[in-house]
Amino acid sequence: MLSNRVYKRAKILATIGPATPDYESVLALIKAGVNGCRLNFSHGTYEEREQQITWIRQASKECGKPVAIVQDLCGPKIRLGGLGETKEVPVARGRELRLTFGAEYDGGDVIPVQYDLSSKVKMGERLYIFDGKIRTTVTGLEPNTVVVRVENDGVLMPRKGINLPDTDFAGDILTDKDRQDIEWGAARDIDYVAISFVQRASDIEVSRRLLREKGSSAKLISKIETVAAISDENLEGIVRASDGVMVARGDMAVEASFEVVPVVQRHILEFAHKYSRLCIVATQMLISMVDNPTPTRPEVSDIANAVIAGADCLMLSEETANGHYPLEAVQTMKRIIMYTQEHVAVRPLPYHEHDTTPEDAICAASVSLAHQIGAKAIICETKTGATALSIAAHRPGMPIMSVTSDPRVAQQLCLLYANKSFLVTDGEPSGLHVARVLRNQNFFDAGSLVVIVSGRQPGMAGSTDTIRVRVLE
């Protein structure tokens, strides 16, 4: 079942795209250490996504390990329209532009946009274009048109993104395209749906109802990237309402300013640990490897610091979707993760007694016990994955081996800190049986201790009540 004695605690989520155009390239990424594959629904067709899902599941089967699939929705990502034959439009500070929905560019001050902003923005709000390279302020509102004043010199280019850091979308963060994509994904083998530009916990509740209405068992990941989301009023509630959170550092840096990103990243990780939620750190982790075969030193430090802070998962975007070195990027990230975890301990987490349930207390006790006796692994029997999530929230220094009878749960847990999923479909899942199989495969030495967390009613959700210590002969 396992090919070596030591494997990475922080997992790798890789984006599938033009740089991985066939089954062999997807298989190579998974063999190199990818635990989950992200499908970016801002681009591509349903036919391409169907093929990619088939490749991922086939590669997962060939490698003998579950792999998670994340459907990343576009959200209200607003863009400029086309500019005709024009590739660049110079703009100067003080110039007035009219951003008009449905317009065609004629060389003047009317700039086409792909969304009617006039119904959302307010006077005086900031409006950033092209990843914040052009900063403007709203000075006028007309039907289908927003008038803005340019605050710095620069150029506009066709279909570049628009960020609205001050705009409240009032719960309307799922676009018609998102709803269509959710419906399509609900009928496919999707493990997670990532919601873009979340502003408050109620956005997640709306999205969850839609998923359940479509019959999906996928879990929800909130992408934290807006000013509203990172506010003291909303951040903790968003994390608690979600199944997982993604620190979407690219848009966060544009919307909230780059200097806040490291601090907010730490706050998100702390809340994720507190509520036993999956946490993914994303954006430009190895961006130099889009064009180069080796990383920069700051990128190496960025990955190592995320590992030390206890991130569940690190994400590669352009590096594997469009880069020239997708396989090398995965291999590099894995080497950094492995070296870091072997030489630096994750910072201990606070104990949140006021949030503790009996099941949480048992999971916390299992981690403490495992460290005290020098156990080689914590093995948990789990129906929904909740037990594994609770154990992982305490960031044990040994592997968590999750044994489940549900293929969806096995795949979802692939992105969890220190976790290795085992799918048992023949009879009730048995942690002790898995431990003995691994001992026979020499994953464990004779005399190794393991801690097994289970319930007296196997297969029943929420019944975790037992900790056992076993010596493997």
N, C-alpha and C positions, 0 to 999 in steps of 0.2 A: 504493500500500500504506500509506503514511503521510501524514497530513494536515498535518504541520508539522515544522519542523526540530528542535524541542526538545520532549521529553516527559519525564514524571516518572520518577525513578529509584525512589523508594519507591512501591509499588503500593497500591491501595485494594481492600479486601475489604468488601463491603456485605451486611448481612443482609436477606433477603427476608422480608416478613411482611405484616400487615394494611395497612401504609402503602403497600405496592406491590401493589395488588390485581388488576392487569391487565397485559396485554402492553405497553401503551403506557408504563406507569410503569417497568417493568423496562428497556425499551428506552431510556428517558430517562436512567436511572442509568448504563447502560453507555456511552451517548454522552457523558455528563458526565465520564467518567473511571474508572468501576469496572472493575477487572481480574478480579475474582472475586466469586462470589455464595455466601454462606453460608446453608445451610438448617438451621435450629435444630430438631432432632428432639425437643426437650423439649416442643414444641407442635405442633399441627396434625395432619392426617390424611395418609395415603398418597395419597389422591386429590388433595389440595392440592399435595403435593410433586411428583407426576407432572405436574401442570399447570405448576408453576413451572419444572421442568427443561425442558419444551417451550418455554416463553417464553424462557428464558435462551439455549437453543441457537438459537432463531429470531432473537433479537436479535443474538446473536454473528454469525450469518451475514449479517444485514442491515448490521451495522456493519463487516463485513469484518475482524474481529479475533477470535482465540481468547479464550475466557473460561473461567476455572476454576470448578468447582462443588465446594464443601466441604460434606460431610455431617457436622454437628456432633452427636455422640451425647450423650444426657443423662447417662449414667453413673450412679453411685450417689448421685444428688442426692435426698436424703431430705427429705420434707416433712411438715408437720403434716397431719392429715386435716381433714374438715369440722367445723365447730362449730355445726351446726344452723342456727337462725335468728340466732345470735349473730354479730355482726360484729367485736367486740373483746372480749377477756378481760383485764381488768386483773390484773397480778401484782405482788407486792411482794417486796422483798428478804427472804430467809429462808423464803419459802413453798416447800413441797414439792409437786412435780408428779409425776404418774405417766404417763409417755409409753407408751401401750399400743397395740400393733398390733391392728387389727380392732375397737377399741372404738367406742362412740358417745358423743358428748359429752352429759352430763346436767346441766351447770352446776356440777359439782364440780371436784375436783383431777385427775380422769382425763382426759387429753388424747389424742385419737386421733392416731396416726402411720401413714404409708403403708408402713412398712418395719419388720420385726422387728429392732430394734436390740439386743435382749438377747443375741443370739449374737455380737455384734461388739465392743461397748464393754466397758470394764473400770472397776472402782471408781476414783474419783478423777480420771477423765478429764474434760476440758472438753467441753461440749456447748452450741453457740451456736444461737440461733433467730432468724429474721427478720433475716438479714444481720448477725448479731452484735448486734442491738439488745437482745436478752435473753440474758444470759450465765448459764450454769448449770454445776453440777458434779455428776457422777454419784455418788450416795450409796447406791444399792441396785440389785440385779438380781433379777428374778423372771421366770418364764416369760412371754414376750411383752411384758414390761414393764421399762422403765428408770425408776428413781426418781432425780429430780434436785432439787437445791437451787438456788433462784433467787438470783443474786448482785446484781441491781439491779432497781429499779422500772421498769415499762414495761407494754406491752400485747402480747398475742398476737392474731394474725389468722389466719383459715383458710388452710391450704395454703401457709404460708410455709416457706421452706427451712430446713434444719438443717445446720449444719457441725460436723464432728467432727475437730478439728485433731490430736488425740492418738491417734486410732483407726487401727489397722493392719488394712486389709481383706484382708491375706494373699493378694494376687493375685486377689481376687474383685472386680475393679472393673468387669467387664462384666456388666450386669444381663441378665435374660431379654429385656427390651425392647431393649437394645443389640444382642444377638445377632440378634433378629428384624429390627431395623433394618439391620444389616450385611447380612443375607441379602437383604433387599429392595433395598438399594442396590447390591449386587453385580450385580444384573440390570439396573441402570440406568446412565446416563452420568454416573458420579460420578468425580471426579478425586482428591479427598482425603477421608479419614475422620479426623475429629478425636476423640481419645479423652480423655474427661473424668476428672479426679481421679487421674491417673497418680501412682504412688508410687515405682516403681522400674523399671529397664530391662526386667525380666522381664515386666512388664505389657504392654510393647510387643511383645515376642516372642510372647506368647500371642495378642494381637490380630492380628499379622501372619500367624500360622499360620491363624487363622480366616478372614481375608480370602482367603488363597491357596486354602484348601479350597473356598471359594465361587466361585473363579475370577475374583476381582477383581484388576484391575491398579492399583487406587487406591493412593496413597501415604498413609502414616500421619503425622499431626500429634499430638504429645503436648501436651496442655494442662497447663502448669505452674501449679499452684494449691494444692498441699498442702504441709504442713510437711515431710513425708517427702521429697517431690520436690526441694525446694530445699536439702536437707541436703548437706553436703560429700561425704557417702558416696554419694549417689545422682544429683545433678544432672548431672554430666558424662556419666555412663553413660547417662542417659535421652536426652540430646541426641544422643549418638553412635549410640544404637540406633534413633533416629527418622529419618524423612525430613524432618520439619520440627517446629518447636516454636512454641507460642503462649504468650505471657506473659499469662496469664488473671488480670489484676490485681484483679478484683472479689472472687472467692473467695479469692485469695491474701491480700488485705488482711484478710479476716475470719479466715482460718485461721492466718495467720502474723503478723499485725499490720501495720498500714498503713505503718509507718516502714521496713520491710524492702523494700518493693516497688521503689523506684527502684534500690537497690543490686542486688537480685536480677535486675531487668530488665537491667542492664548485664552481669552475669555470664552470663546466658543468651545475650545477643547475642555475647559474646566466644566462648563455646563453639560457638555456631552458626557463627560465622566460621571458627573453628579446624577444624571438621569439615565445612565446606561444606554446612550444613543451612539450609533455609528458616527464617526467624524472623518471626513475626507479633506485633505489639504490639496488645493488645486491651483493651477495657472503658473506657467513659465518656470517650472521647477528645473528643467534642463533645456531651456529655450535655445541656448547657444548650439545644442546638438541637432537642431533643425538643419543647420548647414555645416556643422563640424563634428568630427568623430569623437571628440573628447569634451568634457564639461569645463566650465570655469570654476575657480576656487570658491567664489561666492555661492554658486549653485550647489556645490558639494556641502558647504556649510548650511545652506538653507534646508537641504534634505536631512542632514544629520540633526539639526535643531528640531525639525518636525518629529523625527523619531524619538529624540530625547524628551520632547514635550508629551509624547504618548499618543500621537495620531494613529488612528486605526489603519488609514490607507492614504497613499500618496498617488496623485493623478498625473498622467502624461496626456497632453492635448495635442498641440501641433507636432510635438516631437515624434509621435507615432502615427498621427493622422496624415501629415503632409511632409514630414521631414525626410531628409536623405539618409538618416541613420536610425530607423525605428528600432531595430533589434539591438543595436549598440546602446541606445538610450535605456532600454529595459535592463540590459545587462549591467550598465553603469549604475542605475538606481539600485538594483539588487545588491551590488557590491558595497555601495555606501551604507545601505540599511544593515547588512550583515556585519560589517566592520563596526558600525556604531553600536549596535545592540550588544556586541561581544565585549565592548570596552567602556561603555557608559550606561549607568542605570537610568531608567525612567524616573523622573522626580516623583516621590510618593504623593498620593492623592489624599485630600482631606476626607475625613469620615463624617458623613452627613446623617447623624443619628435621627434627626427629625423626619427624614424621608425614607427611613428603613422599614421595609415589610419583613415578615418572617422569612420569606424566600430570599430577599436581599441579604439578610443577616446570615443565613446558611451559606450563601455564596461567598460573602466576605470571610466567614470563618474558614471555608475550604481553602481560600488563598493563604490566609494566615497559617493554617495548619500545614499546607504544602511547603511553605517556606521554612517553617520550624523543623520539619522532619527531613528536609532535603529531597522531597518528592521529585521524580523526573517528569511528571505530567499531572494535570488535572483532567480527568475524563468525566464529561457530563452527558447524561441522557436527557434529551430535550425534544419536546414535541413542537414547540413554536419558535424556539431559539432564544426565549427570554432568559433561561438559565445561563446560557453561554454569554449573552450580553451582560448580565449582571456580574458574572465572574470576570469577564474581560475589563469591566469598568474599574477594577482594582489593580489592573496592569501587573499580573503575575509574571515572574521571571522565568517561567517554564511553559511549555506548550499547553494549550487548551484543546482537547480532542472531543469534538461534539459529535455525538452519536444520535442519529435521527432516522425516522422512517419516512420522512417527507422530503422528496427531491427539491421542492422549492426552498424549504428551510436550509437544506444542505448548501444550496447555491447562494442563498442570501448571506449565510454565515461566512462565505469565502472572503469577504472584505473585512472581517472582524479581527481585531488585534490578537495576535498569537494563536489564532484558531486554525485547526485542521478539521474539515468536515468528513464524517464517515456516514455513508448512506447504507442502512440495513433494511432491506425490503423483505427478507425471509424471516418471519417471526418478529417478536418484540426486540427493539434495540437493546443491546447489552453492552455496557461500558466494560465490564470485566472480560467479556468475550473478545472485544476489540483489543484490549490490553494484552491478552494472551496471544492473539494473532501477531501483534507487533513484537512481542517477546520472541516468538518463534522466527520472526524475520530479522532478529538481532537489532531491532530498533532500540530495545531496552536490554541492558545487561542483566544477567542472573542476579537476583537479590534486590533489584530496583524496587523502590516504593512508588506507588501511584495513589492519588486521592480520587475516589469516585463519588460524584454527586448525582443523586437520583431521587426518585419517588417510590413509595411503596405501591403505587398504582401506575405501572408503566404505560406510556402512551397518553396519559391524561394531562392536559395543560394545567399548569399552576399547582401541581401536586408535589413539587420538590421539597423533600423534608428529611433527607438522609445523606450522611457523609460516611464513607467507608475508606479505610486504608488497607491496601493489599500489597503483599510482597510477591513479586513475579519470580517464580522458580525457573 
